Amino acid sequence: MVKRSYNKTPMPEQAPEIRWNNFEEVALGYDLESGILEASRCLQCKDAPCILKCPVMIGIPGFIKAIKEENIQKAYEIISRYSNLPAICGRVCPQEKQCEMVCRLGQSKKFEPVAIGKLERLVADWALEQPVEKVERTFHKGKVAIVGSGPSGLTAAGDLAKLGYKVVIFEALHTAGGVLTYGIPEFRLPKRIVAKEIERIEALGVTIETNVVVGKTITIEEIQRDFDACYIAVGAGAPHFMGIPGSALNGVYSSSEYLTRINLMHGYQFPTYDTPVQKAAKVAVIGGGNVAMDAARSAKRMGASQVTVIYRRSVEELPARVEEYHHSVEEGIEYSWLTNPVAYLDDGTGKLAGVQCVKMELGEPDASGRRRPVTIPGSEFVIEADVAIEAIGQGSNKVLLATFPELAVNKWGYIDADEETCATNVPGIFAGGDIVTGAATVILAMGAGKLAAKEIDQYVTAKEA
């Protein structure tokens, strides 16, 4: 009998001094022996709280038990009943705030929770090495259009195909994957993993049409005419800016542009790919979420000698995943806490020379529940930088919405869809993911996709009855 360990089984990683010079994956994954050891820590709770905390309700104890019994095929069969993107979720899902947060083993001060995400990755990576079997399906239930090939759209597409629908995904960019492709760096989510997961979605009979801008290349009226229902899952990719003086200087980027140039356009592989990214010696990143971590760590890999994350609150309020923050510190990323930019400084030629900042102190809690940052008078100082990257959030893409005025939106510009059904005010049009909630996590977008597939099936079935 394996003695239960207090701590999680460690996952091997690239050493910091090696990895900050490359874009290869940092976390290297469990081997089978490590996975079995970690799986043996699971208590196999009968009323498993981890399942309820998972947005796609994976049968977690079941797949972990299968790993312990060395039956990886069975473990994958269990996971794939619930998730169409397990190799992605195992890497980027914030398990520490969801399934692992309520793990009963971790509720004790003595033990760490089971490494559920790492075990999911082990199983999913094994499955991706197996041949993809294209199943011949009869699409007898109807046709559904999906706008956007990010995690929400892919999840809905997979579930609908399994239910018997002919599904066509319309993607505006030249490569499918949405934020999985353009937003998350290679060192955290390799593009080959995204491509393999998408290949499995296509093997279900899903068609993906790239370079199609709904509202321009094809109209929403054409979709309504040719399909029984439509799911809008275009994400929230329009960048927010602080709007401070100097924002137009050469060297000031949104995180969207900076990461897209690197991730989707292979900017880090210049000149093999003719999409250069500005080289910088000193980089300032504004923000404290996962996107800020991605931008900062990417800038380090692009050759910056100094990268500083500017965050207006303290480390205790940092919204980024703890794992990503720790990795960034190991890689030499510096932090300027309780700091807020007020202007970008010109070097005299239209290029960025530095970021003028003020120090902050934390006052009373704001609407988010976090203490509100308050400026300290007379605390101005400058952080030298030749590139600044604003990672302060993203908003809704207006291309589709501007051509579909009948669709109701809320005061923030996101689609107004029912939380319990994903239905919009237009019959047959459903919406979910970041275009409804605002920027959130991959797994929450997937949860919306699963809900939408179920509701679309009910809608089409009722309509044809």
VMD Tcl script that draws the C-alpha trace (Angstrom):
set ca {
  {0.00 0.00 0.00}
  {1.32 3.45 -0.98}
  {1.67 5.76 2.01}
  {-0.28 8.97 1.45}
  {2.04 11.96 1.03}
  {1.53 15.32 2.72}
  {2.46 17.25 -0.41}
  {1.66 17.06 -4.10}
  {3.94 14.97 -6.27}
  {6.34 17.51 -7.85}
  {6.11 18.09 -11.60}
  {9.45 18.54 -13.39}
  {10.07 21.96 -14.95}
  {12.70 23.67 -17.05}
  {15.19 25.47 -14.81}
  {14.53 29.25 -14.71}
  {17.95 30.21 -16.09}
  {17.29 27.97 -19.11}
  {13.64 28.63 -19.77}
  {13.74 32.42 -19.79}
  {15.83 32.10 -22.95}
  {13.32 29.96 -24.85}
  {9.60 29.66 -25.55}
  {9.39 25.93 -24.83}
  {6.89 24.66 -22.26}
  {7.93 25.33 -18.66}
  {6.06 22.51 -16.92}
  {7.12 19.17 -18.38}
  {4.27 16.96 -17.13}
  {4.02 13.82 -15.00}
  {5.25 10.47 -16.19}
  {3.00 7.48 -15.44}
  {4.84 6.56 -12.25}
  {4.46 10.09 -10.84}
  {0.80 10.16 -11.89}
  {0.03 6.88 -10.12}
  {1.78 8.18 -6.99}
  {-0.25 11.39 -7.04}
  {-3.51 9.54 -7.83}
  {-2.97 7.39 -4.73}
  {-3.43 10.53 -2.58}
  {-7.11 10.92 -3.62}
  {-9.61 10.06 -0.86}
  {-12.29 8.99 -3.39}
  {-14.99 11.03 -1.66}
  {-18.51 9.72 -2.37}
  {-20.02 13.22 -2.54}
  {-16.96 14.65 -4.25}
  {-17.01 18.47 -3.85}
  {-14.37 18.73 -6.60}
  {-16.96 17.72 -9.20}
  {-19.39 20.44 -8.15}
  {-16.64 23.07 -8.27}
  {-15.62 22.11 -11.82}
  {-17.41 24.28 -14.44}
  {-17.74 21.26 -16.77}
  {-18.48 18.76 -13.95}
  {-15.75 16.21 -14.79}
  {-16.03 12.92 -12.87}
  {-12.79 13.64 -11.05}
  {-12.61 10.76 -8.52}
  {-13.43 8.27 -11.29}
  {-10.64 9.30 -13.64}
  {-8.14 9.54 -10.77}
  {-9.06 6.03 -9.61}
  {-8.47 4.78 -13.16}
  {-4.99 6.35 -13.14}
  {-4.21 4.65 -9.83}
  {-5.24 1.35 -11.44}
  {-2.93 2.15 -14.40}
  {-5.90 2.26 -16.79}
  {-5.21 5.48 -18.69}
  {-7.64 4.57 -21.46}
  {-10.49 4.38 -18.94}
  {-9.36 7.64 -17.33}
  {-9.53 9.38 -20.70}
  {-12.94 7.93 -21.48}
  {-14.23 9.39 -18.22}
  {-12.72 12.84 -18.80}
  {-13.85 13.02 -22.43}
  {-17.49 12.51 -21.43}
  {-17.35 15.99 -19.93}
  {-14.50 17.91 -21.56}
  {-13.58 18.37 -25.22}
  {-10.30 20.16 -24.37}
  {-8.66 18.29 -21.46}
  {-5.01 18.80 -22.49}
  {-5.68 22.54 -22.55}
  {-7.56 22.62 -19.25}
  {-4.87 20.55 -17.54}
  {-2.44 23.37 -18.34}
  {-4.31 26.66 -18.01}
  {-7.37 26.00 -15.81}
  {-7.09 27.70 -12.38}
  {-7.62 24.43 -10.47}
  {-6.38 26.04 -7.25}
  {-9.50 28.25 -7.23}
  {-11.91 25.52 -8.33}
  {-11.67 21.73 -7.92}
  {-8.47 21.70 -5.87}
  {-9.72 24.48 -3.60}
  {-12.43 22.20 -2.19}
  {-10.41 18.95 -2.22}
  {-11.07 17.36 1.17}
  {-7.48 16.21 1.45}
  {-6.40 19.82 1.15}
  {-8.92 21.02 3.73}
  {-6.58 19.72 6.41}
  {-3.68 21.97 7.34}
  {-1.54 18.86 7.14}
  {-1.98 17.93 3.45}
  {-1.93 19.67 0.10}
  {-4.90 19.02 -2.25}
  {-4.62 16.40 -4.96}
  {-2.98 17.78 -8.13}
  {-6.14 17.30 -10.20}
  {-5.04 19.51 -13.09}
  {-1.68 17.82 -13.46}
  {-3.39 14.41 -13.50}
  {-5.84 15.61 -16.16}
  {-2.91 16.76 -18.28}
  {-1.20 13.36 -17.89}
  {-4.26 11.55 -19.23}
  {-4.99 14.05 -21.99}
  {-1.40 14.11 -23.24}
  {-1.45 10.32 -23.43}
  {-4.66 10.49 -25.49}
  {-3.19 13.04 -27.90}
  {-0.47 10.56 -28.81}
  {-3.08 7.99 -29.87}
  {-4.41 7.91 -33.46}
  {-7.42 10.14 -34.10}
  {-10.35 8.06 -35.26}
  {-12.75 9.96 -37.46}
  {-16.21 8.66 -36.66}
  {-18.73 8.66 -39.49}
  {-21.77 10.40 -38.09}
  {-25.27 11.00 -39.34}
  {-26.21 14.60 -38.70}
  {-29.94 14.11 -38.33}
  {-30.86 16.90 -35.94}
  {-30.08 20.02 -37.95}
  {-27.38 22.64 -38.56}
  {-25.81 24.98 -36.03}
  {-23.45 27.88 -36.72}
  {-20.87 28.89 -34.15}
  {-19.12 32.26 -34.34}
  {-15.64 32.03 -32.83}
  {-13.31 29.06 -32.40}
  {-12.10 29.76 -28.88}
  {-12.69 27.45 -25.91}
  {-16.41 28.19 -25.66}
  {-17.11 27.73 -29.36}
  {-15.03 24.56 -29.62}
  {-16.75 23.04 -26.57}
  {-20.23 23.79 -27.88}
  {-19.27 22.44 -31.31}
  {-17.99 19.16 -29.91}
  {-21.05 18.58 -27.76}
  {-23.47 19.45 -30.55}
  {-21.70 17.15 -33.01}
  {-21.99 14.30 -30.50}
  {-25.72 15.05 -30.26}
  {-26.15 14.70 -34.04}
  {-25.87 18.26 -35.38}
  {-23.92 19.44 -38.38}
  {-21.77 22.20 -36.92}
  {-19.89 24.92 -38.78}
  {-17.53 27.22 -36.87}
  {-16.75 30.62 -38.42}
  {-13.38 32.01 -37.31}
  {-12.19 35.51 -38.23}
  {-8.47 34.78 -37.95}
  {-6.41 32.52 -40.20}
  {-5.86 29.95 -37.44}
  {-8.49 28.39 -35.17}
  {-8.30 28.46 -31.38}
  {-9.19 32.01 -30.40}
  {-7.45 33.11 -27.21}
  {-5.86 29.66 -26.93}
  {-3.87 30.51 -30.08}
  {-3.33 34.26 -29.99}
  {-3.40 35.01 -26.26}
  {-1.60 32.30 -24.29}
  {2.17 31.96 -24.80}
  {3.85 28.84 -26.12}
  {5.69 28.27 -22.83}
  {2.36 27.86 -21.05}
  {0.24 26.28 -23.78}
  {2.09 24.88 -26.83}
  {0.31 25.48 -30.13}
  {0.78 21.81 -31.10}
  {-1.45 20.89 -28.12}
  {-4.14 23.34 -29.25}
  {-3.91 22.01 -32.82}
  {-4.26 18.40 -31.69}
  {-7.29 19.19 -29.52}
  {-8.90 21.01 -32.46}
  {-8.13 18.04 -34.70}
  {-10.17 15.86 -32.34}
  {-13.08 18.33 -32.51}
  {-12.94 18.20 -36.31}
  {-12.84 14.39 -36.20}
  {-16.33 14.57 -34.67}
  {-17.52 16.05 -37.97}
  {-17.20 19.73 -37.09}
  {-16.25 22.08 -39.95}
  {-14.07 25.11 -39.19}
  {-13.99 27.94 -41.73}
  {-11.18 30.44 -41.05}
  {-10.78 33.98 -42.43}
  {-14.53 34.50 -42.10}
  {-15.62 37.71 -40.37}
  {-19.27 37.37 -39.44}
  {-20.91 40.68 -40.18}
  {-18.56 41.30 -43.12}
  {-17.64 38.10 -45.01}
  {-20.98 36.54 -44.15}
  {-23.98 38.32 -42.67}
  {-25.91 37.28 -39.61}
  {-29.02 37.20 -41.83}
  {-27.41 34.51 -43.98}
  {-26.61 32.48 -40.88}
  {-30.19 32.81 -39.61}
  {-31.46 31.67 -43.02}
  {-29.14 28.67 -43.45}
  {-28.86 27.35 -39.88}
  {-31.32 26.19 -37.23}
  {-29.50 28.06 -34.47}
  {-26.35 30.11 -33.86}
  {-24.00 30.36 -30.89}
  {-21.93 33.54 -30.62}
  {-18.65 32.96 -28.76}
  {-16.33 35.65 -30.09}
  {-14.65 36.38 -26.76}
  {-13.56 39.78 -25.53}
  {-10.47 40.66 -27.51}
  {-10.71 44.43 -27.87}
  {-8.03 45.99 -25.64}
  {-8.69 48.51 -22.89}
  {-6.29 51.44 -22.52}
  {-5.57 53.70 -19.57}
  {-5.68 56.76 -21.83}
  {-2.86 58.54 -20.02}
  {-0.65 61.15 -21.74}
  {1.89 59.64 -24.12}
  {-0.18 56.55 -25.01}
  {0.52 57.12 -28.72}
  {4.30 56.94 -28.32}
  {6.24 54.32 -30.25}
  {6.80 51.50 -27.77}
  {3.42 51.54 -26.00}
  {1.48 48.32 -26.69}
  {-1.73 46.71 -25.63}
  {-1.20 43.20 -24.31}
  {-3.48 41.98 -27.11}
  {-1.20 43.30 -29.85}
  {2.02 42.29 -28.11}
  {0.95 38.72 -27.38}
  {-0.79 38.24 -30.73}
  {2.38 39.26 -32.58}
  {4.34 36.69 -30.59}
  {1.84 33.84 -30.25}
  {-0.21 33.81 -33.45}
  {2.21 35.54 -35.80}
  {5.37 33.78 -34.51}
  {7.11 37.08 -33.82}
  {9.57 35.34 -31.53}
  {10.81 33.32 -34.52}
  {11.80 36.35 -36.65}
  {13.24 36.30 -39.32}
  {11.89 32.81 -40.05}
  {8.47 34.50 -39.78}
  {8.37 38.06 -41.08}
  {6.46 39.48 -38.12}
  {9.01 41.24 -35.90}
  {8.34 42.37 -32.35}
  {10.11 45.46 -31.10}
  {13.28 44.55 -29.22}
  {13.53 46.25 -25.86}
  {16.08 46.54 -23.07}
  {13.66 47.65 -20.35}
  {9.97 46.69 -20.38}
  {7.16 47.86 -18.11}
  {3.96 45.80 -17.91}
  {0.89 47.42 -16.37}
  {-1.58 45.06 -14.69}
  {-1.69 42.11 -12.34}
  {-3.67 39.35 -14.05}
  {-2.58 36.27 -15.96}
  {-2.28 38.32 -19.15}
  {0.19 40.64 -17.43}
  {2.22 37.60 -16.34}
  {2.17 36.26 -19.91}
  {3.29 39.60 -21.35}
  {6.07 40.06 -18.80}
  {7.44 36.55 -19.20}
  {7.25 36.84 -22.99}
  {9.17 40.13 -22.90}
  {11.90 38.46 -20.86}
  {12.17 35.71 -23.47}
  {12.32 38.33 -26.21}
  {15.59 39.54 -24.71}
  {14.68 42.34 -22.27}
  {17.29 42.72 -19.55}
  {14.78 44.21 -17.13}
  {11.02 43.59 -16.95}
  {8.94 45.36 -14.30}
  {5.29 44.63 -13.57}
  {3.52 47.75 -12.31}
  {0.50 46.92 -10.14}
  {-1.57 49.41 -8.20}
  {-2.35 47.03 -5.35}
  {-0.18 44.68 -3.26}
  {0.82 41.06 -3.86}
  {-2.05 39.91 -1.60}
  {-4.58 41.29 -4.13}
  {-2.78 40.01 -7.24}
  {-5.43 38.28 -9.43}
  {-2.94 36.19 -11.42}
  {-2.54 32.48 -10.69}
  {-0.06 31.85 -7.88}
  {1.85 29.40 -10.09}
  {2.31 32.00 -12.84}
  {3.46 34.64 -10.34}
  {5.99 32.25 -8.80}
  {7.29 31.28 -12.23}
  {7.69 34.96 -13.14}
  {9.69 35.69 -9.97}
  {11.94 32.70 -10.68}
  {12.53 34.11 -14.16}
  {13.72 37.47 -12.84}
  {10.58 39.56 -13.36}
  {10.56 42.54 -10.99}
  {7.49 44.09 -9.34}
  {6.60 47.63 -8.41}
  {3.72 47.21 -5.95}
  {1.21 49.91 -5.01}
  {2.20 51.85 -8.12}
  {0.08 53.49 -10.81}
  {1.24 54.99 -14.15}
  {0.14 58.56 -14.85}
  {2.03 59.35 -18.08}
  {4.39 57.92 -20.69}
  {7.53 59.98 -21.29}
  {8.88 60.91 -24.74}
  {12.61 60.56 -25.48}
  {12.32 63.53 -27.83}
  {11.90 61.48 -31.01}
  {8.43 60.06 -30.41}
  {9.71 56.94 -28.68}
  {8.99 55.82 -25.14}
  {11.68 56.68 -22.58}
  {9.94 55.88 -19.31}
  {6.75 55.58 -17.29}
  {5.90 58.34 -14.83}
  {4.21 56.75 -11.79}
  {2.76 57.58 -8.40}
  {2.73 55.45 -5.27}
  {-0.59 54.22 -3.89}
  {-1.98 53.13 -0.55}
  {-4.95 50.84 0.03}
  {-8.14 52.42 1.32}
  {-11.62 50.99 1.84}
  {-12.84 47.99 -0.26}
  {-14.37 48.77 -3.67}
  {-17.09 46.89 -5.60}
  {-14.71 43.98 -6.25}
  {-14.21 43.45 -2.52}
  {-10.56 44.46 -2.76}
  {-9.24 47.57 -0.99}
  {-9.33 50.60 -3.27}
  {-5.94 52.09 -4.26}
  {-5.58 55.76 -3.30}
  {-2.85 58.06 -4.65}
  {-0.20 59.30 -2.21}
  {0.35 63.02 -2.97}
  {3.89 64.01 -3.93}
  {5.00 60.42 -4.59}
  {5.85 60.76 -8.29}
  {8.78 58.80 -9.72}
  {9.88 57.37 -13.08}
  {10.47 53.78 -14.21}
  {12.76 53.69 -17.24}
  {11.32 51.71 -20.16}
  {11.57 51.60 -23.94}
  {8.48 49.35 -24.18}
  {5.32 49.49 -22.06}
  {2.57 46.88 -22.30}
  {-0.89 47.65 -20.92}
  {-2.59 44.49 -19.63}
  {-5.54 46.06 -17.89}
  {-8.40 44.10 -19.42}
  {-10.29 43.67 -22.66}
  {-13.71 44.52 -24.01}
  {-16.19 43.24 -26.56}
  {-15.40 43.07 -30.25}
  {-17.65 45.53 -32.05}
  {-17.40 44.14 -35.62}
  {-20.22 41.62 -35.24}
  {-22.27 43.67 -32.78}
  {-22.21 46.76 -35.01}
  {-23.82 44.78 -37.85}
  {-26.43 43.13 -35.63}
  {-28.29 46.03 -33.96}
  {-31.26 43.80 -33.04}
  {-29.08 41.96 -30.52}
  {-29.40 43.37 -27.01}
  {-26.21 44.37 -25.20}
  {-25.68 45.55 -21.64}
  {-24.18 48.84 -20.45}
  {-20.64 47.42 -20.75}
  {-21.17 46.48 -24.40}
  {-21.38 42.72 -23.83}
  {-24.20 40.58 -25.23}
  {-27.16 40.37 -22.87}
  {-27.76 36.61 -22.63}
  {-29.65 34.58 -20.03}
  {-27.25 33.03 -17.50}
  {-29.24 29.79 -17.31}
  {-29.89 29.25 -21.03}
  {-27.38 31.41 -22.97}
  {-30.40 32.64 -24.97}
  {-30.36 36.20 -26.31}
  {-33.34 38.42 -27.13}
  {-33.23 37.14 -30.74}
  {-34.86 33.69 -31.17}
  {-32.35 31.04 -32.20}
  {-29.33 33.17 -31.30}
  {-27.37 32.08 -28.22}
  {-24.22 33.59 -26.73}
  {-21.70 32.72 -24.05}
  {-18.16 33.05 -22.79}
  {-16.27 36.34 -22.53}
  {-18.58 38.16 -24.95}
  {-21.28 37.78 -22.28}
  {-19.34 37.76 -18.99}
  {-16.36 39.92 -19.88}
  {-12.84 38.50 -19.77}
  {-12.78 35.35 -17.63}
  {-11.10 31.94 -17.68}
  {-10.87 29.24 -20.34}
  {-12.78 26.74 -18.19}
  {-15.66 29.15 -17.49}
  {-15.96 29.78 -21.24}
  {-16.05 26.01 -21.75}
  {-18.79 25.73 -19.15}
  {-20.85 28.26 -21.10}
  {-20.25 26.25 -24.29}
  {-21.56 23.07 -22.68}
  {-24.64 24.87 -21.40}
  {-25.26 26.46 -24.80}
  {-25.06 23.10 -26.59}
  {-27.66 21.64 -24.25}
  {-29.98 24.62 -24.65}
  {-29.59 24.76 -28.43}
  {-30.51 21.09 -28.64}
  {-33.66 21.75 -26.61}
  {-34.52 24.80 -28.72}
  {-34.12 23.05 -32.10}
  {-35.95 19.92 -30.89}
  {-38.89 21.99 -29.62}
  {-39.01 24.07 -32.79}
  {-39.26 20.99 -34.99}
  {-41.73 19.11 -32.81}
}
mol new
graphics top color blue
foreach p $ca { graphics top sphere $p radius 0.5 }
foreach p [lrange $ca 0 end-1] q [lrange $ca 1 end] { graphics top cylinder $p $q radius 0.2 }
display resetview
